[in-house]
């Protein structure tokens, strides 16, 4: 897996900017703000708890294989880069 992807000229660390992605200091689905989870100063445990808390919000954006693939890629990136 390539550590950095560039799509539509937006640099993301994981995922795809038009789907689930890690960009700068957050996880988000496309440009939908209600799915955003900020990492700033949070531990891995706190980040993952916030993602779990958003399960109901995120469910509509986890319907396709592609959405799930990018979401899982983002979760792996978070686990590899936060403690």
N, C-alpha and C positions, 0 to 999 in steps of 0.2 A: 504494500500500500504506500502510495506517495504521501509524504508527510504534509505537503502543502498543495492545495488545488487552486487553480485560478479559473474562474468561469465568469463570463459577463464582466470582466475587468474588476471584479471584487475578489480580493484575496481571502480565502478561508483556510483555516488550519485543518479542518475535517469536514466531510459532507459536501454539499453543493449549495451555492448561495440561493438558488430558487427552491430549495427543499430544506431539510434539516441541515444545519451548519454550525460550526464553531467559527466565530469571527471576533477577533480581538479578545474580549473578556466575557463572552456570553454564548449560550446555546439558544437557537431560535429557529422556527420554521419560516422560511422565506422572509417576508416583511411583516409577519403577523406578530405584533407586539405582545399580545396576551400569552404567547408561548415562550417568551423570553425568560431565560434564567441567567442572571448575572453571577459571575464568579468572584468578583472583587472582594478579596479578603476571606472568602469562605473556604473551609476545609472540604476535602472530598466527601466526607460524610454529610455535611450541610448542603453541598451542591446536589448530591444524589437524593437527599430528602426533599429538596425543593422540586426536583424533577418528578419524584414520586407523587408529591402533592399536586402536581400539574397533570396527572394522568388523565383526568376527565377532560381537561382543556385540550390536551394533546391527542386524544383518541381519534378525532376526525382527520388528523394529519398523519395517521399511521395505518392507512387503509391499503396502500399498494405495496408491492414488493420493493419498489424503488425507495419509497418513503421509509420503510423499515430498514432497508440496507443502509441508508445514510444516517438514520437515527442510531443504529447499532455502531456504525463507524464513529459517530460523535461520542457515544458513551465510552467506547474503548479509548478514544483520545483523552477524554476527561480522566479516566482511571489511570492512564499512563503519565499524565502531566500534573496531577494534583495528589496531595496526601493529607 
